């Protein structure tokens, strides 16, 4: 257990607990000495309380590790998803461009066919206009 973590916990306890209980396992002791910070007196808890605090610190560390792993996993998943999204978007773009190119080719073929038909009709009109006996 780190001293800094313990000091923070000690500072949070109520300073009004001056009595010492008869049972050593649940005793709360008021200590004073050279190692205390600032106010001169520090509340030191029972061994059972210190064990419980240590368990809470272990839970905090495990939870922090879990959150860190989840963040890394999430980042990795988002990077993979981003790559897949980009690849799929490029594929969709390529497919759409190919469809439009095909439409353009079909329109060009249709236009060429229409021009050819128009030329044949124009020639037919010219022939019909030049037929004798028609006015």
C-alpha positions in Angstrom: 0.0 0.0 0.0 1.4 3.4 -0.9 1.8 6.1 1.8 0.2 8.8 -0.4 -2.9 6.7 -0.9 -3.2 6.0 2.8 -2.6 9.7 3.7 -5.5 10.7 1.4 -7.8 8.1 3.1 -6.7 9.3 6.6 -7.5 12.9 5.7 -11.0 12.0 4.7 -11.9 10.4 8.1 -13.9 12.3 10.7 -11.5 14.0 13.1 -14.0 13.8 16.0 -13.2 10.1 16.7 -11.0 10.5 19.8 -11.9 7.5 21.8 -10.2 4.1 21.8 -12.4 1.0 21.7 -11.8 -1.9 23.9 -11.6 -4.5 21.1 -8.2 -4.3 19.4 -9.6 -5.6 16.0 -12.0 -2.6 15.8 -9.8 0.0 17.6 -9.3 3.4 16.3 -6.2 5.1 17.6 -5.2 8.7 17.6 -1.5 9.0 16.8 0.8 11.9 16.9 4.5 12.1 16.0 7.1 13.2 13.6 5.6 11.4 10.5 2.3 13.2 10.7 1.4 15.8 8.2 0.3 19.4 8.8 -2.2 19.2 11.7 0.0 17.3 14.1 -2.4 14.4 14.7 -3.4 11.7 12.3 -6.2 9.1 12.6 -4.9 5.6 12.1 -7.5 2.9 11.6 -7.6 -0.7 12.8 -5.9 -3.4 10.9 -9.2 -4.7 9.5 -10.0 -1.2 8.2 -6.5 -1.0 6.5 -7.1 -4.4 4.9 -10.5 -3.2 3.6 -8.9 -0.1 2.2 -6.2 -2.2 0.6 -9.0 -4.4 -1.0 -10.7 -1.2 -2.3 -7.3 0.0 -3.8 -7.0 -3.4 -5.5 -10.5 -3.0 -6.9 -9.5 0.5 -8.1 -6.4 -0.9 -9.8 -8.2 -3.7 -11.5 -11.0 -1.4 -12.7 -8.4 1.1 -14.0 -6.6 -1.7 -15.8 -9.9 -2.9 -17.2 -10.8 0.6 -18.4 -7.4 0.9 -20.0 -7.7 -2.4 -21.8 -11.2 -1.5 -23.0 -9.9 1.8 -24.3 -7.1 0.1 -26.2 -9.6 -2.5 -27.5 -12.0 0.2 -28.5 -9.3 2.2 -30.3 -8.2 -0.9 -32.2 -11.8 -1.8 -33.2 -12.4 1.8 -34.3 -9.3 1.8 -36.4 -10.3 -1.5 -38.0 -13.8 -0.3 -38.5 -12.5 3.0 -40.0 -10.3 1.0 -42.5 -13.2 -1.2 -43.5 -15.4 1.8 -43.9 -12.9 3.6 -46.1 -12.3 0.5 -48.2 -16.1 -0.1 -48.6 -16.7 3.5 -49.5 -13.9 3.4 -52.2 -15.5 0.2 -53.5 -18.9 1.8 -53.7 -17.5 4.8 -55.4 -15.6 2.6 -57.9 -18.8 0.5 -58.6 -20.9 3.7 -59.1 -18.3 5.2 -61.4 -18.3 2.0 -63.5 -22.1 2.1 -63.7 -22.0 5.7 -64.9 -19.3 4.9 -67.4 -21.5 2.1 -68.7 -24.5 4.4 -69.0 -22.3 6.9 -70.9 -21.2 4.2 -73.3 -24.9 3.1 -73.8 -25.9 6.7 -74.4 -23.0 7.1 -76.9 -24.1 3.9 -78.7 -27.8 5.1 -78.7 -26.7 8.5 -80.0 -24.6 6.9 -82.8 -27.6 4.7 -83.7 -29.9 7.7 -83.7 -27.6 9.7 -85.9 -27.4 6.8 -88.3 -31.2 6.5 -88.4 -31.5 10.3 -88.8 -29.1 10.2 -91.7 -31.1 7.4 -93.4 -34.4 9.3 -92.8 -32.8 12.5 -94.2 -31.7 10.6 -97.3 -35.2 9.1 -97.7 -36.8 12.6 -97.5 -34.4 13.9 -100.1 -35.2 11.0 -102.4 -39.0 11.5 -101.9 -38.7 15.2 -102.6 -36.9 14.5 -105.9 -39.4 11.9 -107.1 -41.2 13.2 -110.3 -44.9 13.7 -110.0 -45.0 14.6 -106.4 -45.4 18.1 -105.3 
